[in-house]
Amino acid sequence: MNKLIEVKVNEIKGISKKMIEHLNELEIFTIYDLFYYLPYRYENYEVANIHTVNTDDKITVIGQVVTEPVFNYFGARKSRLIFNIVVDDVIIKITAFNRDFLRGKISKGNHVTITGKFDKNKAQIVASELRLSKLENDRVEPVYSLKSLKKPFFLNVLKKALAQFESLINDELPLSLINKYRLISNKDVFTFAHFPVNNEQIRQVMRRIKYEELLKFQLKIYYLKEKEHKTNLKELKVFNPTDINNFIKNLPFELTGDQINVCNEILHDLKSEFQMNRLVQGDVGSGKTVVAAIALYANNLAGYQGCIMAPTEILAEQHYDYFRNLFSHLSVRLLTSSTSTKNRNLILTELNENKIDILVGTHALISEGVTYHKLGLIIIDEQHRFGVNQRKSLREKGGTPDALFLSATPIPRTLALSVFGDMDVSSIKQMPKGRKVVKTYLIKSKLEDRLVKFIDQAASLGQQVYIVTPLIDESEKMDLENAISVYEKYKTLFMGKYNVGLLHGKLSNDEKEKVMHEFKNNQIHVLVSTTVVEVGVNVSNATLMVIIDAERFGLAQLHQLRGRVGRSDLQSYCILVSDFQNDKTQNRLEIMTKTNDGFEIAEEDLKIRGPGDFFGSRQSGLPKFKMADIVNDFKILEVARDDAKVIVETKELMINPEYFALRYYIERQIIENNELFD
């Protein structure tokens, strides 16, 4: 146990009530909180070697002024200070803005310390900081988020606390790991983090904290997983593998190698004494649904009921039609919020009496009154669209059912290891044979006339078109296309020729379902929509996806939208329309034109957006790390993951006193976060 957690900040000698209020406002209540209130960055004032730095580096140099300073005035009360200094025999031009208070304080011959961005070609530094003396000891300075509290006062409190409670500082990491990776002690962590002398000390702090944060996170995942394995034992599911093989042989298509591998993993889980908790991820159209069907069939052969929950009624109906046709000898029923009271009551009765083999539905599957006779397998499609509690509610509908989660949003390996560490993860990367790759093009809006002709050409062949925009209504702040104006424009252009539909989030569920049904049945030829079509029906006749203002979408979202087409043997196209303003935006969008691999795109998207934005805090389960970053620190994450796996499997947390502090931390986190724990 870490003793610093027990000591309140009001026990620091000489601290005022006002200071305690300031600290509490920062959510600092204990000495543990205080020591771990780390800087969010460091200002580097370590003097640079002018001969080795590069353009755009932020550097600090000490030099002698060799020209008299000149002030130039421009704009409204704006000024520019210019002078030259010599640094290691190199003349550097210094430019500083709005430093009128320095007038008369800098003269030729003075020594100054300059911090700023360096331009090697121009031999110039645009100064962000300028000191009228040589830099002495303050070479690296921590930067905190302190609200109304001044940094000198905060550092003074830290100094007092470190002096007073140094003897209570212990290491939650065992000495064996500290020695193995040559990590600094916690005493050094707190001293170096808050009062660094040089960059090497900061580097050592980061090594220690990043590893410790990632190890604790991975330990918690493996610890929970082992707890669940111990408590969630189930009856063994017995079925004849020959029946499964015959079922697969009779499918109207051949499974890909990835599909076969994933099926084998699922069948192994079903036969295991441990409850299955598996995520199957793969691109749109990669064949996850048939894998789910094989799992449901095996579950049925073992004498159990199965269910599959989808995020929308139209997707649930699509699954219902698919499974009903595939399993003509089984009882497959559909339950949604649109199901009539009479039919709902009949379904609930038949479900409880074991007259239903597979139940397909939406959130209605977790509604009150839905009771299964012998639920053995639950499948959740587009699992990221459901919250943790919704998934948990379905699992609690009967005994210890196996759980299979499907996702058409490919998750990079970095996130899969972290977010779904408590799940087994299977990936389907191969696409079915005969599927043509969607051709993707990036164009400017000035080519709209050619785009209209392309849309007209597709529709004239009897094929259907999506046009997606980022906004519903006009925005005064953003000059972007919007769904309503685009709808009106294309409705006028194609009047009497093609039916143009409109779909957006402000429509009621019934209105959305109506529009999607009409599009699915080819009553609507051109559908203008916002991103509500990102997850939708399988309209194999849709061959053209047009995305307006494509720069407003993330790469993963663009890929999901592109996945709405290319679902048949017809050649399909995706047109990204963007008047991008910079090279960074263009390079990002061009990734879509170079690859159709959702996993590759997801990796790029993760690098650009970071883990929080990529997956969303509601779903991800990612903690807020103080220094670790699962993308940039993936090598450390892998080491921590391997260590955590060994520690849990060898029972070190339970039997080795050296690991008891870590176990206490993990169990406290689990309890505080109300996670699965007995």
Secondary structure as UniProt FT lines:
FT   HELIX           3..6
FT   HELIX           9..11
FT   TURN            13..14
FT   HELIX           17..25
FT   TURN            26..27
FT   HELIX           31..35
FT   STRAND          41..44
FT   TURN            50..52
FT   TURN            55..56
FT   STRAND          58..65
FT   STRAND          70..74
FT   TURN            75..77
FT   STRAND          78..87
FT   TURN            88..89
FT   STRAND          90..97
FT   HELIX           100..102
FT   TURN            103..105
FT   TURN            108..109
FT   STRAND          111..119
FT   TURN            120..123
FT   STRAND          124..131
FT   STRAND          140..143
FT   TURN            147..148
FT   HELIX           151..165
FT   HELIX           166..168
FT   HELIX           175..180
FT   TURN            181..182
FT   HELIX           186..194
FT   HELIX           199..231
FT   HELIX           241..249
FT   HELIX           257..271
FT   STRAND          277..282
FT   TURN            284..285
FT   HELIX           288..301
FT   TURN            302..303
FT   STRAND          305..309
FT   HELIX           313..326
FT   TURN            328..329
FT   STRAND          332..335
FT   TURN            337..338
FT   HELIX           341..352
FT   TURN            353..354
FT   STRAND          358..361
FT   HELIX           363..366
FT   TURN            368..369
FT   STRAND          375..380
FT   TURN            381..382
FT   HELIX           383..385
FT   HELIX           388..395
FT   TURN            396..397
FT   STRAND          402..407
FT   HELIX           413..419
FT   TURN            420..422
FT   STRAND          424..428
FT   TURN            433..434
FT   STRAND          439..443
FT   HELIX           445..447
FT   HELIX           448..460
FT   TURN            461..462
FT   STRAND          464..468
FT   HELIX           483..493
FT   TURN            494..497
FT   STRAND          500..503
FT   TURN            505..506
FT   HELIX           509..520
FT   TURN            521..522
FT   STRAND          526..529
FT   HELIX           531..533
FT   TURN            540..541
FT   STRAND          542..548
FT   HELIX           550..552
FT   HELIX           555..562
FT   TURN            563..564
FT   STRAND          573..577
FT   HELIX           583..594
FT   HELIX           598..615
FT   HELIX           617..620
FT   TURN            630..633
FT   HELIX           634..649
FT   TURN            650..651
FT   HELIX           652..655
FT   HELIX           657..659
FT   HELIX           660..672
FT   TURN            673..674
//
